[in-house]
Amino acid sequence: MRIRFLQTEGFRLSAIYAAAFALSVLVMGGVVIAVAHDALRDQLLQSSRADIAAMAQGYATEGVPEAKEVIEQLMAAPGASDFFLLQKGRIRIAGNLPAMTPKTGTTTLPGAGARHEILGVGAFLAPGIFVFSGSDLNRVQATQDHLIRILLWLFGAALLLAVLGGALVSRSFLRRTDAMARACRAIMDGDLKARIPLRGTQDELDRLAGTINEMLGRIAALMENLRQVTNDIAHDLRTPVTHLRHRLERARSECVTQEDYAQALDAAITKSDEILALFAALLRIAQIEGGARRAGFAPVALAPLLDHMRDLFGAVAEEAGDRLEISIQNDADIRGDRELLIQLFSNLIENAILHTPRGTRIELALASVDQRAMVTVRDDGPGVPHQEHGKLFQRLYRHEASRSRPGYGLGLSLVAAIAELHGASTTIDSNVPGFAITLSFPLA
């Protein structure tokens, strides 16, 4: 577990952040120490200059005795400065420093040790009268040491918090990735209902888990469709294949003349063509569901497309005794495959013509609602019972009233596949009296 913990991406990111934070703390600490060092030195020098100003004021009023008294007062009540000197020529008059070579301005003198240098200011009160005020730099060094200790504690605490944060992030990351792995293994073992648990945090792992769950749901649906198609093909093909075999057997046993054989072969070829057409339709649906046609998508204006559908099927509807009408509130552009969209609407219109009685009104309606293009194909025929709406898009499913008509129940399955390829949702409504299917396309 410890090896996995150290090898997680969360721990690596936490380590990188901790290193970056540590480097920033070091840089910031160096800047703070340098600024504090300069500020403390400036404060000592300001105190020294204030002391010298007091000495100069005393000397200006009553001469050397008053300057000496000022130094004695400063030494009796220690303030910011520690060391003083008043000398005349090379003779010390007052102070706690020995006489020195006069040097004006900021001066550093050796002290009792390496950390006890004296920083101060020297000045002449008059020719031959030199004064000095300074402080032990050990104060600055002690303050710097205190700052360094504080920064080191902060540095250690920050690193500790970063490591603990990395540990927590890594453990959480491991738990969630392990949950994903368990779900995937369960699906590999055959449990197609297994899903990755979501936390509802909408973070990147939650979004990834949601996407994987959608993918798993899609895979499960495809597997269920495959199982259903396999069963339906086995069931629906049994009858035509059995009829074909019986006809061939009857031809072998009953046909006498060449004309009899020709009729039997023509019937067998017709039945074979029906079976091949069924397989071609299934393969076309599989190709569309595979998404290969999405690469050729282009902008498609729906209003001219629906006008084209009316031109194609208007005469067909009239011949069947129906009326095909069109209602367009406003045009809408979508991205899609024009040929597949023509196939989609052709199937819906043909179904409406084929499965309704004469005199039925069939309408194609287009409207835009909430950034979606809504296309509805409705009729006022007998409709479909509500309990069968959920089965209409299943492959090879046929409504009981339609079983006497030719076909294999793949028209609406092809419609569903094309709609899904275009990102459209499909809704079945009871258009009392009648039937309606609404397709909702995302606008381009």
KOLTI-560672 format. One line per 2 residues: number of its first residue (from 1); their letters; for each residue x, y, z of C-alpha. Coordinates in pm, 1 decimal. Layout:
BEGIN
NUM	A	X/Y/Z  ...
END
This chain:
BEGIN
1	MR	0.0/0.0/0.0  287.4/235.9/81.4
3	IR	446.5/177.6/-258.6  116.4/246.6/-433.6
5	FL	72.0/553.9/-216.0  406.9/697.2/-324.3
7	QT	342.5/617.3/-689.1  7.0/793.6/-719.8
9	EG	-30.8/1101.2/-934.4  -188.4/1283.9/-641.7
11	FR	121.4/1231.5/-427.7  348.7/1342.4/-711.0
13	LS	147.4/1662.1/-757.9  148.4/1723.9/-383.3
15	AI	525.8/1675.4/-374.0  569.6/1922.4/-660.6
17	YA	347.2/2177.5/-487.3  532.6/2121.6/-158.0
19	AA	868.9/2176.7/-330.2  743.0/2492.0/-500.1
21	FA	601.2/2616.2/-170.7  925.4/2538.2/14.5
23	LS	1127.6/2727.0/-245.1  893.3/3025.0/-220.6
25	VL	921.2/3017.6/162.2  1302.2/3014.6/137.9
27	VM	1306.0/3306.7/-104.2  1053.9/3499.2/101.7
29	GG	1247.9/3422.2/421.5  1572.2/3549.8/269.4
31	VV	1401.2/3870.7/160.8  1241.4/3917.7/505.3
33	IA	1573.8/3862.9/685.5  1755.9/4105.6/455.9
35	VA	1487.6/4372.4/496.5  1475.8/4322.0/874.1
37	HD	1856.3/4341.1/897.7  1864.3/4671.8/710.9
39	AL	1570.5/4809.3/911.3  1736.4/4722.6/1244.8
41	RD	2066.5/4877.6/1141.9  1886.6/5192.8/1030.6
43	QL	1705.9/5204.6/1364.9  2035.6/5181.9/1557.7
45	LQ	2191.6/5451.2/1343.4  1891.7/5680.5/1394.6
47	SS	1925.8/5635.4/1770.7  2296.1/5717.5/1749.3
49	RA	2226.4/6029.3/1545.3  1964.1/6137.5/1800.9
51	DI	2221.3/6093.5/2081.8  2481.0/6297.2/1894.5
53	AA	2223.1/6567.0/1830.3  2153.7/6582.9/2205.9
55	MA	2528.3/6608.2/2275.2  2567.5/6882.0/2013.9
57	QG	2280.0/7077.6/2167.2  2435.4/7050.8/2514.5
59	YA	2775.1/7156.4/2384.0  2617.2/7452.2/2205.4
61	TE	2462.8/7579.8/2531.6  2737.2/7529.2/2792.9
63	GV	3027.9/7367.1/2615.3  3212.0/7045.1/2700.7
65	PE	3075.5/7009.0/3059.7  2715.9/7001.7/2932.0
67	AK	2802.5/6755.4/2656.7  2971.0/6537.6/2920.4
69	EV	2660.6/6558.0/3138.6  2440.2/6455.8/2845.0
71	IE	2655.4/6145.1/2788.5  2640.9/6055.5/3157.9
73	QL	2260.9/6091.6/3151.1  2235.8/5867.1/2841.8
75	MA	2457.2/5606.4/3006.5  2258.1/5621.5/3331.5
77	AP	1930.1/5558.6/3154.3  2018.5/5317.6/2871.4
79	GA	1815.7/5359.8/2557.8  1878.4/5229.3/2211.5
81	SD	2256.5/5306.1/2219.8  2506.4/5114.3/2429.5
83	FF	2839.7/5291.7/2377.8  2940.1/5657.3/2401.9
85	LL	3259.2/5861.4/2373.9  3349.9/6226.8/2418.2
87	QK	3713.2/6307.1/2355.8  3921.4/6615.8/2310.4
89	GR	4216.8/6555.3/2090.7  4330.1/6206.1/2192.5
91	IR	4205.0/6235.4/2552.7  3877.9/6071.4/2658.3
93	IA	3654.9/6306.3/2855.4  3344.6/6086.2/2902.1
95	GN	3194.7/5763.2/2783.4  3255.0/5389.3/2806.6
97	LP	3482.1/5357.6/2504.8  3855.8/5426.4/2489.8
99	AM	3982.8/5714.8/2284.2  3998.6/5640.0/1914.9
101	TP	4105.7/5786.1/1590.8  3823.1/6028.1/1503.8
103	KT	3609.7/5917.4/1210.8  3288.3/6090.6/1113.3
105	GT	2975.2/5929.6/973.8  2868.7/5567.5/1008.6
107	TT	3140.5/5362.4/1173.7  3178.4/4998.2/1273.6
109	LP	3414.2/4923.8/1565.9  3540.1/4588.4/1689.8
111	GA	3361.8/4468.9/2001.8  3400.2/4190.2/2255.0
113	GA	3353.3/3921.0/1990.6  3257.3/3841.4/1632.8
115	RH	2887.6/3891.6/1711.2  2946.5/4202.1/1921.7
117	EI	3069.5/4459.5/1674.9  2969.6/4818.0/1749.7
119	LG	2773.5/5010.2/1489.6  2750.1/5385.0/1545.7
121	VG	2795.6/5740.1/1424.0  3090.2/5971.8/1486.6
123	AF	3092.0/6354.7/1460.4  3291.6/6664.9/1560.8
125	LA	3111.1/6905.9/1791.9  3389.6/7155.7/1735.0
127	PG	3748.1/7138.2/1610.9  3919.9/6881.0/1829.2
129	IF	3595.9/6781.2/2010.2  3484.3/6433.2/1883.7
131	VF	3180.8/6236.5/1995.7  3062.2/5882.5/1912.8
133	SG	2740.1/5694.6/1985.8  2687.3/5330.8/1892.6
135	SD	2516.3/5002.8/1974.5  2614.6/4638.7/1998.3
137	LN	2521.1/4455.3/1673.2  2438.3/4149.2/1878.8
139	RV	2084.9/4288.8/1899.8  2052.1/4268.5/1523.0
141	QA	2203.4/3921.5/1517.1  1967.3/3800.8/1793.1
143	TQ	1665.3/3938.8/1607.8  1783.7/3776.0/1287.0
145	DH	1831.9/3442.7/1464.1  1479.9/3468.7/1605.8
147	LI	1336.2/3538.2/1261.1  1530.3/3245.8/1113.4
149	RI	1395.2/3010.6/1382.4  1039.5/3127.8/1315.3
151	LL	1083.2/3080.7/940.7  1232.5/2734.3/990.0
153	WL	936.6/2634.4/1206.0  699.0/2769.9/943.5
155	FG	895.8/2587.4/672.9  879.0/2257.9/862.4
157	AA	509.3/2300.5/939.4  436.0/2382.5/574.3
159	LL	624.8/2073.7/455.9  445.1/1857.9/710.1
161	LA	107.1/1993.7/602.4  201.6/1943.8/237.0
163	VL	299.6/1579.9/303.5  -18.8/1517.2/501.7
165	GG	-223.6/1683.9/229.4  -49.5/1471.8/-32.6
167	AL	-123.2/1161.1/172.4  -492.2/1248.7/202.6
169	VS	-519.2/1337.1/-166.0  -339.8/1016.3/-263.6
171	RS	-559.5/798.2/-43.4  -872.3/961.2/-181.5
173	FL	-738.6/926.7/-535.9  -655.2/559.1/-474.3
175	RR	-999.7/485.7/-332.3  -1172.6/638.6/-632.4
177	TD	-947.8/475.8/-891.2  -986.6/141.8/-710.9
179	AM	-1364.4/185.5/-731.9  -1330.4/246.4/-1106.9
181	AR	-1108.8/-59.7/-1142.4  -1353.7/-276.5/-946.0
183	AC	-1644.7/-163.4/-1162.9  -1447.7/-234.7/-1480.1
185	RA	-1344.5/-578.9/-1353.0  -1705.6/-656.1/-1261.6
187	IM	-1813.1/-565.9/-1614.0  -1530.5/-776.9/-1756.5
189	DG	-1665.0/-1064.3/-1545.5  -2007.5/-1024.4/-1705.9
191	DL	-2193.0/-786.5/-1471.3  -2303.2/-528.2/-1728.2
193	KA	-2508.3/-341.6/-1466.1  -2204.1/-245.7/-1257.1
195	RI	-2133.5/128.8/-1247.6  -1873.4/356.6/-1091.0
197	PL	-2007.6/538.0/-782.8  -2029.9/917.4/-811.1
199	RG	-1968.0/1164.5/-528.6  -2162.4/1449.9/-681.2
201	TQ	-1864.8/1686.9/-647.9  -1844.6/1749.3/-1024.7
203	DE	-1464.3/1736.9/-1008.6  -1250.9/1583.8/-1282.9
205	LD	-1274.7/1229.3/-1141.9  -1651.1/1262.5/-1101.1
207	RL	-1685.5/1382.3/-1460.7  -1461.0/1098.2/-1578.1
209	AG	-1665.2/845.4/-1381.1  -1987.0/987.7/-1525.7
211	TI	-1848.8/962.4/-1878.8  -1734.7/604.7/-1818.0
213	NE	-2078.4/518.6/-1676.8  -2241.6/661.6/-1988.6
215	ML	-2003.8/456.3/-2200.8  -2084.0/145.1/-1997.0
217	GR	-2453.9/213.5/-2033.4  -2406.3/246.9/-2407.6
219	IA	-2210.5/-79.3/-2420.1  -2476.8/-254.6/-2213.3
221	AL	-2747.8/-123.0/-2446.8  -2553.9/-239.9/-2751.2
223	ME	-2504.7/-582.3/-2595.1  -2874.6/-601.0/-2517.0
225	NL	-2955.2/-492.2/-2873.2  -2718.6/-757.1/-3005.1
227	RQ	-2885.0/-1022.0/-2791.8  -3227.5/-904.6/-2899.1
229	VT	-3130.5/-885.1/-3266.0  -2981.3/-1232.6/-3251.1
231	ND	-3300.8/-1370.1/-3100.6  -3523.3/-1174.3/-3337.8
233	IA	-3324.5/-1277.8/-3642.8  -3338.3/-1640.3/-3535.9
235	HD	-3712.6/-1606.9/-3480.6  -3808.6/-1394.6/-3783.1
237	LR	-3584.9/-1566.5/-4033.6  -3706.1/-1910.4/-3941.5
239	TP	-4032.5/-1860.1/-4129.6  -3894.7/-1725.0/-4461.8
241	VT	-3605.9/-1973.2/-4463.7  -3846.5/-2257.1/-4386.6
243	HL	-4077.8/-2142.4/-4666.5  -3783.1/-2122.3/-4904.7
245	RH	-3675.5/-2474.1/-4815.8  -4028.3/-2611.9/-4854.7
247	RL	-4063.0/-2449.4/-5195.0  -3735.0/-2594.4/-5310.3
249	ER	-3834.2/-2939.2/-5182.9  -4173.2/-2910.3/-5352.1
251	AR	-4006.3/-2799.1/-5674.8  -3774.8/-3098.3/-5662.8
253	SE	-4060.8/-3342.0/-5606.1  -4347.3/-3184.4/-5801.4
255	CV	-4203.0/-2985.1/-6091.5  -4212.7/-3165.8/-6421.6
257	TQ	-4175.8/-2913.5/-6697.7  -3909.2/-2651.2/-6748.7
259	ED	-4168.5/-2380.2/-6687.6  -4252.9/-2530.2/-6347.5
261	YA	-3884.1/-2524.7/-6252.0  -3851.2/-2163.6/-6372.0
263	QA	-4146.8/-2049.7/-6158.4  -4013.6/-2231.4/-5854.1
265	LD	-3667.9/-2076.6/-5899.2  -3818.2/-1728.5/-5945.2
267	AA	-4012.7/-1767.7/-5620.4  -3699.7/-1891.9/-5441.3
269	IT	-3493.6/-1600.6/-5575.0  -3760.6/-1352.4/-5461.4
271	KS	-3762.5/-1499.5/-5111.9  -3380.1/-1497.6/-5105.8
273	DE	-3381.0/-1130.7/-5207.3  -3613.3/-1053.0/-4914.6
275	IL	-3374.9/-1226.2/-4674.9  -3073.8/-1043.4/-4824.3
277	AL	-3260.2/-711.8/-4795.7  -3316.6/-784.3/-4426.4
279	FA	-2945.9/-845.5/-4369.8  -2856.8/-533.0/-4571.9
281	AL	-3088.0/-323.3/-4353.5  -2933.6/-467.0/-4036.6
283	LR	-2582.2/-396.4/-4167.1  -2680.8/-39.8/-4257.2
285	IA	-2813.0/19.0/-3906.7  -2490.0/-122.4/-3760.5
287	QI	-2282.7/105.8/-3985.2  -2480.8/412.1/-3878.7
289	EG	-2458.5/320.2/-3510.5  -2082.0/285.5/-3550.0
291	GA	-2061.7/661.2/-3617.8  -1847.2/639.7/-3932.4
293	RR	-2078.2/876.7/-4122.2  -2031.7/1153.9/-3861.9
295	AG	-1699.8/1254.4/-4023.3  -1889.1/1381.0/-4329.5
297	FA	-2131.5/1606.1/-4142.6  -2201.3/1949.0/-4292.7
299	PV	-2453.8/2227.1/-4228.1  -2805.2/2126.8/-4342.5
301	AL	-3100.6/2366.4/-4366.2  -3410.7/2175.9/-4255.3
303	AP	-3675.8/2389.0/-4425.2  -3551.6/2322.7/-4783.3
305	LL	-3500.4/1956.5/-4688.4  -3861.2/1920.6/-4574.1
307	DH	-3979.4/2096.4/-4891.9  -3781.2/1837.0/-5085.3
309	MR	-3950.1/1555.9/-4888.9  -4293.6/1701.9/-4976.9
311	DL	-4194.6/1706.9/-5344.6  -4076.7/1345.5/-5323.4
313	FG	-4377.4/1200.2/-5141.9  -4660.2/1439.4/-5223.9
315	AV	-4765.8/1242.6/-5530.8  -4717.6/909.8/-5349.1
317	AE	-4947.4/1026.3/-5069.0  -5210.7/1145.9/-5316.4
319	EA	-5199.2/812.8/-5497.3  -5263.3/640.4/-5163.2
321	GD	-5553.9/875.8/-5099.6  -5373.0/1079.3/-4828.5
323	RL	-5264.1/1445.8/-4796.3  -4904.5/1539.2/-4721.0
325	EI	-4875.0/1890.1/-4577.8  -4586.1/2094.1/-4441.3
327	SI	-4576.6/2355.8/-4164.9  -4258.8/2560.9/-4109.2
329	QN	-4249.6/2829.2/-3839.9  -3888.3/2924.1/-3913.6
331	DA	-3586.7/2768.0/-4078.5  -3320.9/2592.8/-3868.8
333	DI	-2970.9/2475.9/-3956.0  -2820.4/2161.4/-3810.9
335	RG	-2501.9/1966.3/-3876.4  -2561.6/1629.7/-4033.6
337	DR	-2557.3/1392.9/-4329.2  -2819.2/1505.3/-4582.3
339	EL	-2860.9/1158.4/-4735.6  -2920.7/998.6/-4396.7
341	LI	-3168.6/1269.3/-4299.9  -3359.4/1205.7/-4623.7
343	QL	-3361.1/834.7/-4534.8  -3492.5/917.8/-4185.9
345	FS	-3782.1/1133.0/-4302.6  -3856.0/893.6/-4591.1
347	NL	-3904.4/607.4/-4346.0  -4137.9/813.7/-4126.9
349	IE	-4346.8/936.5/-4419.1  -4364.8/589.0/-4577.6
351	NA	-4477.4/442.3/-4244.1  -4749.2/706.3/-4215.8
353	IL	-4870.0/635.3/-4571.3  -4846.9/258.3/-4538.4
355	HT	-5006.8/213.6/-4196.9  -5295.4/458.0/-4218.2
357	PR	-5627.5/435.8/-4409.2  -5714.7/647.5/-4711.2
359	GT	-5797.6/1009.9/-4640.3  -5534.4/1048.6/-4367.7
361	RI	-5370.8/1388.5/-4322.6  -4992.3/1366.0/-4279.7
363	EL	-4799.9/1674.5/-4164.2  -4433.1/1767.0/-4148.9
365	AL	-4381.0/2049.5/-3894.9  -4060.4/2243.6/-3818.6
367	AS	-4003.4/2482.1/-3526.5  -3713.1/2606.4/-3311.7
369	VD	-3745.1/2573.4/-2934.5  -3467.1/2642.9/-2678.5
371	QR	-3178.6/2618.2/-2925.5  -3320.5/2293.8/-3068.8
373	AM	-3474.8/2223.9/-3406.6  -3801.5/2034.0/-3354.3
375	VT	-3927.9/1828.7/-3651.3  -4259.2/1648.7/-3605.1
377	VR	-4417.0/1392.5/-3837.2  -4781.4/1345.4/-3738.0
379	DD	-5094.8/1193.0/-3883.5  -5460.6/1162.4/-3785.6
381	GP	-5480.8/787.4/-3848.8  -5567.1/511.9/-3599.8
383	GV	-5237.8/554.6/-3406.4  -5050.5/299.4/-3194.8
385	PH	-5149.6/187.3/-2844.5  -4952.3/375.2/-2580.1
387	QE	-4821.2/52.8/-2422.7  -4641.7/-30.5/-2748.6
389	HG	-4463.1/305.2/-2788.9  -4151.0/185.4/-2609.1
391	KL	-4113.3/-112.1/-2845.5  -4151.0/66.6/-3177.9
393	FQ	-3779.8/142.0/-3219.2  -3673.4/-215.0/-3140.1
395	RL	-3528.4/-401.0/-3432.0  -3759.1/-647.1/-3602.9
397	YR	-4050.5/-540.5/-3382.7  -4380.2/-510.5/-3567.6
399	HE	-4708.9/-380.1/-3438.9  -4974.2/-649.3/-3446.7
401	AS	-5184.4/-460.4/-3701.7  -4883.0/-435.8/-3935.0
403	RS	-4785.9/-801.4/-3948.8  -5008.7/-862.3/-4251.6
405	RP	-4809.1/-606.4/-4451.3  -4466.8/-669.1/-4604.1
407	GY	-4159.1/-567.4/-4407.2  -3941.6/-677.5/-4118.1
409	GL	-3984.8/-397.1/-3863.2  -3653.4/-218.3/-3925.3
411	GL	-3780.7/119.1/-4049.9  -3807.9/287.5/-3710.0
413	SL	-3488.8/117.7/-3590.3  -3307.3/288.4/-3877.1
415	VA	-3478.1/616.9/-3781.1  -3354.9/578.9/-3421.5
417	AI	-2998.9/502.2/-3535.4  -2984.8/806.8/-3766.7
419	AE	-3135.0/1032.8/-3499.1  -2882.6/918.6/-3240.3
421	LH	-2597.4/971.2/-3487.0  -2713.3/1334.1/-3521.4
423	GA	-2749.9/1384.6/-3145.9  -3129.1/1408.5/-3176.8
425	ST	-3374.7/1288.3/-2916.7  -3687.4/1105.5/-3031.1
427	TI	-4028.5/1142.8/-2868.4  -4345.0/949.1/-2952.6
429	DS	-4674.1/1129.2/-2887.4  -5032.5/1018.5/-2912.1
431	NV	-5176.0/1264.8/-3164.6  -5534.1/1185.3/-3070.6
433	PG	-5663.1/1082.3/-3310.3  -5345.5/965.4/-3476.1
435	FA	-4976.0/929.2/-3412.1  -4677.0/1167.9/-3396.2
437	IT	-4299.4/1136.4/-3372.3  -4092.5/1443.6/-3277.6
439	LS	-3718.4/1468.4/-3342.7  -3520.9/1730.2/-3147.6
441	FP	-3192.5/1825.8/-3322.9  -2922.5/2051.2/-3175.5
443	LA	-2885.0/2365.0/-3382.5  -2563.1/2411.8/-3575.5
END
